[in-house]
Structures are given as structure tokens and as C-alpha cells.
Amino acid sequence: MNRFIFLLFLVSFGIRSFGGDNEAEEIYQAAKPMIGQESPAASRQLGFGLMQQAADKGHTKAQSIVGFHFAQGDIFPKDIAKSLIYLQKAATSGDVFASRNLRVLCETTGGGTAENRAAALETLNRAANSGSAAAAAQLGELYFFGGDGAPPVDYHLAKKFLHIAAEQSDLQSCNTLGVIYEQGLAGEADKQKAFVYYEKAAHGGHAKAQASLGSAYAGGGGVEHDLIKAYKWFTLSALQGEVTGKNALGDFARGLSEVQIEEGNRLVVEFLQNQGKEIPDHLLQKGDHTPPSPEGGGG
């Protein structure tokens, strides 16, 4: 019996060769290599059948994959209704890719019809309201930015869902909340609250939030004026290649003394060490007070 016939036998008879406490994972691992683009059509269909069985047994990643392929219609006929069922299960369990795909389905390029987009939006809402940070983050960004065919921009709803995600330490949500509070997009501006969320995202390594935190320290926005800390956060942002951080650092560093830059570099090194990140050579060379070039990248 060749492999193809053997796999067909397994699918037809309920994967009886699998069992035990880890059955869904075993089925998922067997299916995964079969559904690649390079696989023959028949193999992909069999693999998808296996993947769907893993999904039905509660495997989160399998649910996300099955939902994606039902939306694509690249293995079996397109079925948005089935796609939404599987994507919601995966998104509610915290799968980031399922939540992103639900967001795509909320837009014209994904769901296609207005009915499908509305169903996708409701599905994403249910996942977010079930406590999924991944779903709440996508829904918050959707209401913040809008999109082609997406629901209208609503900063109050964006704020609501971003809070759900930020409370679970989603860095992008923390940064976007910082923008909402800083600019007063959903009520009065509150620079102190903006600082709190920028700081949370910045300490997690979010480059844009690091640049915003540098600006807060440089201009006293919601926090006491501190040039050295401003330099630290501008530098950390610039080291990740963030344009805002690089541009701010280039101008800002020229107004600092060598002593201030040396202390700022010490804080940068301390932060990177605590994060387990690589330390750029110029920060390890004592006496070299040259900040990163505004044109340079970094990791």
C-alpha cells in the first residue's frame, strides 16, 4: 500500500492510527507537510481533511489554518461561513494569525460581500469580548485606522478594544492607546496616561513607542523633563531603524554634552543587557561619545 492510499485510508476511517492524549497534535503534524503549495492537489485535499479533523478536536493552530483555507478557497470551494467558525475558535484561543485573518475578512479585499464583512466583524467582536487580546488588538486597530470596506473610524470603540489588549501587554495596542490619549482622540488629551502606555510599550521594545517616550522626556509631556532619558529612548528607537527615533536623535544629541551622552549610552547598554539584546560596538567603547548615525540602521 503506497503512502497516498494509506493516507486516504486514514482519512476515511477517522484516523484510527492516532490516539492518546495528544491525538489532535499528532494529526496536525501529519497534515502540515501535505498542504504546502508544492504538494499535489490530491495530497493537499487529504492533508486538509486531516487538518480539519485536528481542528474539530480543538487544535488551535489547525483551526486557524482551516479557517484561512476555507476563506481562500484554494483547496476546497470557498466557504466564508465555515471560515468564520474556525477562525473565531482560534482567535478566541489567542491565535494571532486567526485574528488578523478575521480583520482582513472585515475589509473589502477579504470578505468580498457586505454580508460577509458584517459577519466577520461580528465574529471578531465575539472573540475580543471573550477576552482574546489578539482579537481585541485587531479590532482596536481596525476602528482606529478604518480601511477599504471596513467600519468607519471610531476612536471610542478603538480605545475600548485596545484597552482589552493592552491589559494583556499587547505592545502595539499600548502604543496606539498612547496616541489616542496624547492627541485626545476619544475625549480630552491626557499626556500622563499617554506616557503610561508609551512607557509600557517602550519597555517591551516597541520602537515607535520608544521614540514617543523620548519626546515625552525631551518636552516634558506627562513626565518630568529629563534630557538623558530622552536620549536613551531616542537611541533605542534609532537602533531598531525607526525613522522618527533616528531623526529625533540626530537633532537632539547635538545639544548634549559628552557627559550626558556617556550617561545616556550607559542607560542604553543597561536596557539592552536586561533584554538580552546585542550591544552595538560603539556603545561598548569607553570614551566614544558618538551617537548612532541618523542614517544608520540597527538591530
C-alpha positions in Angstrom: 0.0 0.0 0.0 1.6 3.3 -1.0 1.6 6.4 1.1 -1.3 8.1 -0.8 -3.6 5.1 -0.4 -2.6 4.7 3.2 -3.4 8.4 4.0 -6.8 8.0 2.2 -7.5 5.0 4.4 -6.7 7.1 7.5 -8.9 9.9 6.5 -11.8 7.6 5.5 -11.7 5.7 8.8 -11.3 8.6 11.2 -7.5 8.5 11.7 -7.7 5.3 13.8 -3.9 5.0 13.9 -3.8 8.1 16.1 -4.8 8.2 19.7 -3.9 9.1 23.2 -3.9 12.5 25.0 -2.1 14.2 22.1 -4.2 13.0 19.2 -5.0 16.4 17.8 -1.4 17.4 17.7 -0.4 14.1 16.0 -3.0 14.7 13.3 -1.9 18.3 12.9 1.7 17.3 12.5 0.8 14.6 9.9 -1.3 17.1 7.9 1.0 20.1 7.9 3.5 18.9 5.3 0.7 17.7 3.0 -1.0 21.1 2.5 2.0 23.1 1.1 1.8 24.8 -2.2 4.3 22.3 -3.7 2.2 19.3 -2.8 0.0 17.6 -5.4 -3.7 18.6 -5.4 -4.8 15.2 -4.2 -2.3 15.3 -1.3 -3.4 18.8 -0.3 -7.0 17.7 -0.2 -6.2 14.7 2.0 -4.0 17.0 4.2 -6.8 19.5 4.5 -9.1 16.7 5.6 -6.7 15.7 8.3 -6.1 19.3 9.3 -9.9 19.8 9.7 -10.1 16.7 11.9 -7.4 18.2 14.1 -9.3 21.5 14.2 -12.5 19.7 15.2 -10.6 18.1 18.0 -9.7 21.5 19.4 -6.3 22.2 17.9 -6.0 26.0 17.8 -3.4 26.2 15.0 -5.3 23.7 12.9 -8.5 25.8 13.4 -6.6 28.9 12.2 -5.2 27.1 9.1 -8.6 25.5 8.2 -10.3 28.9 8.6 -7.7 30.5 6.3 -8.1 27.9 3.6 -11.9 28.0 3.6 -11.6 31.8 3.2 -9.1 31.4 0.3 -11.0 28.6 -1.5 -7.7 27.2 -2.7 -8.1 23.6 -1.6 -11.8 23.1 -1.3 -14.6 25.6 -2.5 -14.6 28.9 -0.7 -16.9 28.9 2.3 -16.8 32.1 4.4 -19.4 30.8 6.9 -17.1 27.8 7.7 -14.1 30.0 7.7 -15.6 32.3 10.4 -16.5 29.3 12.6 -12.9 28.0 12.7 -11.3 31.5 12.8 -13.4 32.5 15.8 -12.4 29.4 17.7 -8.7 30.0 17.0 -8.9 33.7 17.7 -10.8 33.2 21.0 -7.9 30.9 22.0 -5.5 33.7 21.3 -4.2 32.8 17.8 -2.7 36.0 16.3 -3.0 34.9 12.7 -6.7 33.9 13.0 -7.4 37.4 14.4 -5.5 39.0 11.6 -7.4 37.0 9.0 -10.7 37.9 10.7 -9.7 41.6 10.3 -8.9 41.0 6.6 -12.4 39.5 6.2 -13.8 42.7 7.7 -12.4 44.6 4.7 -13.4 44.6 1.1 -10.3 42.7 0.0 -11.1 39.8 2.3 -14.8 39.1 2.9 -15.9 40.4 -0.5 -19.6 40.9 0.1 -21.1 43.4 2.7 -22.8 40.4 4.3 -19.5 38.5 4.7 -17.8 41.6 6.1 -20.5 42.2 8.6 -20.4 38.5 9.7 -16.6 38.7 10.0 -16.8 41.9 12.2 -19.3 40.2 14.5 -17.1 37.2 14.7 -14.1 39.3 15.6 -16.2 41.1 18.2 -17.2 37.9 19.8 -13.6 36.7 20.0 -12.5 40.1 21.5 -15.3 40.2 24.0 -14.3 36.6 25.1 -11.1 38.1 26.3 -8.8 37.4 23.3 -6.0 40.0 23.3 -5.2 39.1 19.7 -8.7 39.7 18.5 -9.1 42.9 20.6 -5.9 44.3 19.2 -7.0 43.7 15.6 -10.4 45.2 16.3 -8.9 48.2 18.0 -6.6 48.9 15.1 -9.5 48.4 12.7 -11.6 51.0 14.4 -8.5 53.3 14.7 -7.4 53.2 11.1 -10.5 52.1 9.2 -9.9 50.6 5.8 -11.4 49.8 2.4 -14.9 48.5 3.2 -14.1 48.4 6.9 -16.4 50.0 9.5 -15.9 53.8 9.9 -13.2 55.1 12.2 -14.4 55.2 15.7 -11.8 56.2 18.3 -14.1 55.4 21.3 -14.5 51.8 20.1 -10.8 51.6 19.2 -10.0 52.8 22.8 -12.3 50.2 24.3 -10.8 47.2 22.5 -7.2 48.5 22.7 -7.6 48.6 26.4 -8.5 44.9 26.5 -5.4 44.0 24.5 -3.1 46.5 26.4 -4.1 45.0 29.7 -2.7 41.7 28.4 0.5 43.6 27.4 0.0 43.8 23.6 2.7 46.3 22.7 1.1 47.7 19.5 -2.1 48.3 21.4 -0.3 50.1 24.2 1.4 52.4 21.6 -1.9 53.2 19.8 -3.6 53.9 23.1 -0.7 56.3 23.9 -1.5 58.1 20.6 -5.2 58.3 21.5 -4.6 59.8 24.9 -1.8 62.1 23.7 -3.9 63.6 20.9 -7.2 63.5 22.7 -8.9 61.4 20.0 -11.5 59.9 22.3 -12.0 62.7 24.9 -9.7 65.2 26.4 -6.0 64.8 25.8 -4.2 63.2 28.8 -0.4 63.2 28.4 0.1 61.4 31.7 -2.0 58.5 30.6 -0.3 58.6 27.2 3.1 58.4 28.9 1.9 55.3 30.9 1.1 53.4 27.7 4.1 54.6 25.7 6.3 53.6 28.6 4.7 50.1 28.8 5.2 49.6 25.0 8.7 51.1 25.0 9.9 48.8 27.8 8.6 45.9 25.8 10.8 47.0 22.8 8.3 48.8 20.6 10.4 51.2 18.5 7.7 53.9 17.8 6.7 54.0 21.5 10.4 54.4 22.4 10.6 57.5 20.1 7.4 58.9 21.7 8.8 58.3 25.2 11.9 60.1 24.2 9.8 63.1 23.0 7.9 63.0 26.3 11.1 63.2 28.3 12.5 65.9 25.9 9.4 68.1 26.1 8.0 67.3 29.5 4.9 65.6 28.1 3.3 63.8 31.0 6.6 63.3 32.8 9.4 65.4 34.3 11.8 66.9 31.8 14.9 64.6 31.5 17.4 65.0 28.7 19.4 61.9 29.4 16.4 59.6 29.5 15.1 61.3 26.3 18.5 60.5 24.6 18.2 56.9 25.9 14.8 56.3 24.3 15.6 58.1 21.1 18.8 55.9 20.8 16.9 52.7 21.5 14.3 53.6 18.9 17.0 54.6 16.3 18.9 51.3 16.9 15.8 49.5 15.6 15.8 51.6 12.5 12.7 53.7 13.5 12.7 56.8 11.3 11.1 59.0 14.0 13.7 58.0 16.5 16.6 58.4 14.1 15.6 61.9 13.1 14.9 63.0 16.6 18.2 61.6 17.9 20.2 63.3 15.1 19.0 66.8 16.2 18.7 66.1 19.9 22.2 64.7 20.5 23.9 67.8 19.1 22.6 69.8 22.1 24.0 67.4 24.7 27.4 67.4 26.4 29.7 64.4 26.2 29.0 63.6 29.8 25.3 63.5 29.2 25.7 61.3 26.1 28.0 58.9 28.0 25.4 58.5 30.7 22.7 58.1 28.1 24.7 55.4 26.4 25.2 53.6 29.8 21.4 53.5 30.2 21.0 52.2 26.7 23.6 49.4 27.3 21.9 48.5 30.6 18.5 48.3 28.9 19.8 46.1 26.1 21.6 43.8 28.5 18.4 43.4 30.6 16.6 42.5 27.3 19.3 40.0 26.3 19.9 42.0 23.1 23.2 42.5 21.3 25.2 45.6 22.3 26.5 47.8 19.4 30.3 48.1 19.4 30.3 51.9 19.6 28.4 51.7 22.9 31.0 49.4 24.4 33.9 51.6 23.6 34.6 53.7 26.6 35.2 57.4 25.7 33.4 57.2 22.3 30.5 59.5 22.7 29.4 59.4 19.1 25.6 58.7 18.9 24.3 56.3 16.2 24.2 57.9 12.8 20.7 59.2 11.8 21.2 57.4 8.5 22.2 54.1 10.2 20.0 51.1 10.8 20.4 48.7 13.7 19.0 45.6 15.3 
